[in-house]
Amino acid sequence: MWNKAAYSFHMGAWSLWLGAAMLFALSTRNPFYLLLITSVAVAINRGINAQASKSSHHEAQTVARDTATQAQGLLLRTVVAIAFVVALLKGLSYHIGATVLFSLPDAWPVIGGPITAEGMAAAAIDGLSILTVLAVFTTFGAGADYYAILRSVPPFMHQVALVTSIAITFVPQTITRFGEIREAQALRGHKVRRIGDLVPLIMPLLAGGMERSMNLAEAMESRGFSRASANGRKVPAVILQSGLALGLGFVLAGGALFALLPSIPWAVWLLIAAGVALVAWTLRSVGAGLKRTRYRRSVWRPTDTPLAIVCAGVLAILLTFRFVAPSLLSYNPFLRIAMPRFDVTVALTIVALLTPLAIVRLDNRQQTAGISTAQPSQQQASAANKATRKRYQP
């Protein structure tokens, strides 16, 4: 149902890496830092895929992985092209800035007026931010074990986690299926020259998706998913809905009271805390009667400890930058464009996120060393067997 990760880390350590990388990607507008985060994510993704290719001993697994990689490359190029077009159109809609590149007729809607370098730079940074987030999530998907994700969620979110895990794996499975259909149609001489030529690719993809959905639904039904436990304590729907509604209402009211009662912020925070506590109590009461058994628990390996320590340190440094020196991460091309600031400390903090790549390469070297040390032992055993046979020959 789910694909096992090519090189899986413990979900605790790997989630820390995702949190650090995503917090960096969403906290900065500096193009230098965004490019550096993207490069780090791409390098880790390639390292994980390379390790998976070396560990794939079966030809079918290697072919399937190559097909999936090609399909992912096609999807990535499509997303990059769409992001570029969106950034270009958004840049043409900005008319703020001192450096005017050219002007379009004022009668043109939205894009009519002066086109400035500051507006184009701001739009390019927006597109780069989208690509950075995409690169980080793609790398997280390459090293995440979806079984571990499903096992790590609280009991009351079991059904939500199940649906989310299926949704997460839908895109990789669709990409793999699209690559297989494309290769099969190419062997039959099919070429895409116009929009109508996409029908032989899209129709089998939709039919295959429906078939996989039906098979998955039948498999889940046969295994008893979505059935209530006989020993579980069922919470009435009225209490559940009332608890969630009141808790969320307290949180929203507290957020609105910040503008109405700025003189007593402690009361506002108390109301928000009460709303969060009510929601947490309601969800906990739902999951109190659920019991889950584990066939296999996640193992915290020695390599997960340095990854968790480094990612926790990166998070601490990033939060320090956000509160102590926010100017190190910010960049605004308006009103006159200027060269973004580049701080070595921030760059080294981002480079520290390459720790998973170092772990993967270290593991690869250890495996290579183990194979090389095993070969002399096999040669020595073979030589000993030959000497024994020669000794006892008449």
N, C-alpha and C positions, 0 to 999 in steps of 0.2 A: 504493500500500500504506500509506503514511504521509501525513499531512497536513503540509504545510509551514507553519511558524509564520507568524502574521499579521505580526509584526515581529520578526525573529530577530536576536539578538546573537551574538557569538562565544561558543562554549560555555565557553571558559575564563573570560571575564568574567562570563557569566551564571551559571556554577556558583559563582563567588565570591559573587555576590548571594544565591543560594540558601543557601550555607553561612552567610553572615552573618545572614540573616533567620531561618533555622531555628535557629541557635545562640541567637539572641535569644529566639525563641519557646519553646525548650525550657529555657532557663536562668533564666527569670523566672517568678514567680508573682504578680507585681504586676498587678492588673487594669488599671491605667492604661496600663502599657507594653504589655500584651497587646492592648488596644483600639487603641493607637496603631499597633502592628505590623499589625493587621488592616486598619486604615484605609489604611495605606501600601500594602499588597498590593492592596486593592480599587481604589485610585486608579490604580495602575500597570496593573492588568488592564483597567480601563475606558479608559485612555489608549491601550493597545495595540490594543484592539478598535475604538476610534474611528479610529485611524490605518488599521487594516485596512479599515474601512468606506469611508473616503475613497479608498483606493487600489484598491478593487474597481470596475473599470469595467464589468464584465459584470453584467447583471441576475441571471443564474443564481447567480453567486458571492454577490451581495448577499442574495438570498433564502435561499440555503443557510446563510450566516453568521447571518442573523437567526433562522432556525429553530434553529440550534445554540445561539444565545444564549438563546432562550426555553427550550429544553430544559435547558440548564445552570442557568438560573434556577429551573426546577422542581425539578431535582435538589438544588440548594443549599437551597431551602426545605425539602425533605424531610429533608436531613441536619441542618439547624438544628432542625427539630421533633424529630427523634430525639434529638439532643444535649440539647435542653431536657428531654425526658421522662427521659432517663437521669440528667441532673443532678438533677432533682427527686426521683427515686427514691433516688439516692445520698444526697441531703441528708436525706431522711426516715430513712435508715438510720444516720446519724450521731447519736450521743446524747452528744456531748462539748461542753462550753461552759458559760459562766456565764449567758448571756442566753437564757432559756427563752421561746420564743414560745407554744407550746401543747404539750399532751401527748396521746398516743394510748394506747389501752388496752394494758397490758403483755401481755395474752394474744395480741395480734397478733404474728405472727412477723416478725422483722427490723426492721420499722418501729415496733413498739410501744415506747413510752417517751417521754421528753421530746424535743421537737424544738427545737433551739437555732438562734439566728441564726448562730453560728459554723459549725455544720455545714452550713447552707444556703449560707453564703458560700463555704466550701471546695468544695462541690459545684458551685456556679456558676463558680468559677475553673477547675475541671477541665473543664467544658463549654466555657468560653471558650478554654482552651488547645487543645482539639480543633478548634474553629472557626478559631483562628489558624493552626494547622498546615495545615488544609484550604485556607485562603485563600492561604497562601504557595505551596503546591504547585500550586494552580490558576493563580496568576500565573506561576509557572515554566513550566507547560505552555503558557500562552498565548505566551510568548516564546522557547520552546525549539524548535530544529530537530531533529527526531528522526533525520534523516539524519546530522547532525553528531554526535549522541550515539553513533550506531552506528559512525561512523568514528573517534571519539576513544578507544575502548576498546582495551586491549592485544590482541594477536593471539590469545592463548590464551583470551580471554573473548569471542571473536567469536560463538560459538553462543549463549552466555548472553545477550549483548547483543542478539542478534537476537530471541530469545524475549521478553526484557524489553521491547524496543521494541514488539513486537506486543501485549504485555499492556498497555503504557501507552496505546497508541492504541485499545485495545478499548473503554474507557469512553467517550471522546469520540464514537467512531463509533456506539456503542449509544445514546448520548444523542441524537445527530442523527437516527438511525433512529426512535427513540421519538417525537421531535417530528413527524417526517413522518407516521408512522402515526396519531398523535393528530389531526393536521390532516385527514388523509384520512377518518378515521372521523367527525370533526365535520362535514365536508361532507356525509356521508351521514345526518346527524341523530342520531348516536350521542352519548349523554350518560352520564356515570358517576354513577349514583345508589346503587349497592350494590356489594358485592365481586364479584358475578357479572358485572357490566358490564366488569370489567377483562380478561375472557377475550379479547374482540376486539382488545385492545391487546397483550396478552402473547403470544398465539399467533403473530401475524405477526412480532413481535419475535424470538421464538425461532427461527422458521423462517428469517428473514432472517439471523440470526447463524450458523446452521448453513450456509446457502448461502455466506455470505462466508468462513467457515472452509474450506469445500471449495475455493472458488475460490483462496483464498490458498495452500492446500496444493498445488494443481495448479500454480500459478504458480511457487512456490518449487522444486518438483520439476523443472519444465521448465528452470529456470535453474541447476540443479546444486547447490542448497544441501544441506548435510549430507553431501556426498560427500568422501571423503578425497582429498587432493592426491597426484598421482603422484610428485612430487618431494619431498614432505614426509617428515620423519623421524618415524616412529611410535614413541611411547614404550609399552613393555609395560604392560598394565593392572596387573600386580602391583607394579611400581615406582611407578606413579602412586598407587595406593591406599595402598601402604606409606608413601610420602613424606607424603601428606596426613594419614594417621592418626597417624604419629609426630609430625609437626609440631603438629597440634592437640592431641595428648596432652601434649606438652611445655608448651604454653601453658596448658592446663587444670591440669596438675600445678603449674606455677609459680603460678597464681592460688590454688590450695589451700594451697601452702606458705607464703603470706603469714601465715596464722594459726598454722601449726606452727613456723615458723622466723623469728620476728620479729627475732631478733638479727643475722641475716646477710641483709639484704635484697638485697645485691649478687649473691648466688648465685641468688636467686629471679629477679631481673631478667635474669641471664645465661641461665637456663633458658628464660625466655619469649622472649628475643631469639633463642636457638637454634631454638626452635619456629617463630617467624616466618620466620627465614632459611630453614629447611627447606621450609616451605610455599611461600615465594617462589621457591626454586630449583626445586621440582617444577613449579610453574606455568610458570616460564620455560622449562624444558626441554620442556614440552608445546607452547608457542608458538614455539619456536625454528625448527621446520620449516615453519611457516605463512607464506605470502607473500601479501600483499594489494596490489592495485593501486588507485589512486585516480583516479577520473574527474575530480573537482573537489575541490580543497583549500579548506578554510575560510580566509576572508580576514579578517585582523585590521584592522578599520576604525579610523579616527582616533577615532570616538566610543566605541570599546571601551576605549581607554586610560584616560580619566577614570573610567569605570565600574569598571574593575579597581582603580584606585588608591583610590577612595573605599571600595569594599567591603573591600579589604585593610586600610585604616585602621580601618573599623568593626570588623572582626574583631580587630585589635590592641587597640583600646580595650575591646572586650567581654571579651577574655581578661584585660586588666588589671583590669577591674572584678571578674571572677570570683576572682582571686587576691589582689588588694590590698584591695578593698572589696566583699566579697560581700553585705553588708547592703543595698547600694543596689538590688539586684535581687530580694532575697528578700522574701516577705511571708507571714505565718502568722496566720490569723484566730483561732487557738486561743491561749490559753484564753479570752480576752475579745476580742471584735471591736473593731477600731480602724480609723481612716482610714489607707489605705495611703500610704506615703511617695512623694513625687513629686520627682525630681531633674531639674533643667533640663538638666544635662550628658547624662544618659542619654536624655532626650527628644530633644535635638538630634542625638544619635548615631543614634537610630532614624529621625529625619526625614531624615538623610543618605542613607537607603536609597531615597529618592525620586529619586535620580539617573537611573534608567532613564526615568521619566516626563518629566524635564526634557530628556533626549536625544530622546525621541519627539516632544515638542512643538517642540523646536528643528528637528528634521528636517522636521516638518510646515510650519513657517514658511518654511524654505528652499524647500520644494517650492512653496508658495503664492507666494513671491516670484519663483521661476523662471517660474511660469505667468503672473504679472502682467507680468513684463518681456518675456515672449515675445509677449503680445498686442499691444503697441504696434508691435513689429517686424512682425507680420503685417499690422497696419493700414497701416503705412508701405509695405510691399511691395505691398499691394493698391492704395493710392493711386498708387504709382509705375507700376504696370501700367496703371491707368486713364489716367494722363497720357500714357503712351507710345502707347496705342491712339488717344487723341484727337489726338495730334500727327501721327500718320501716316495719319489718316483723310483720304480725298480730299475 
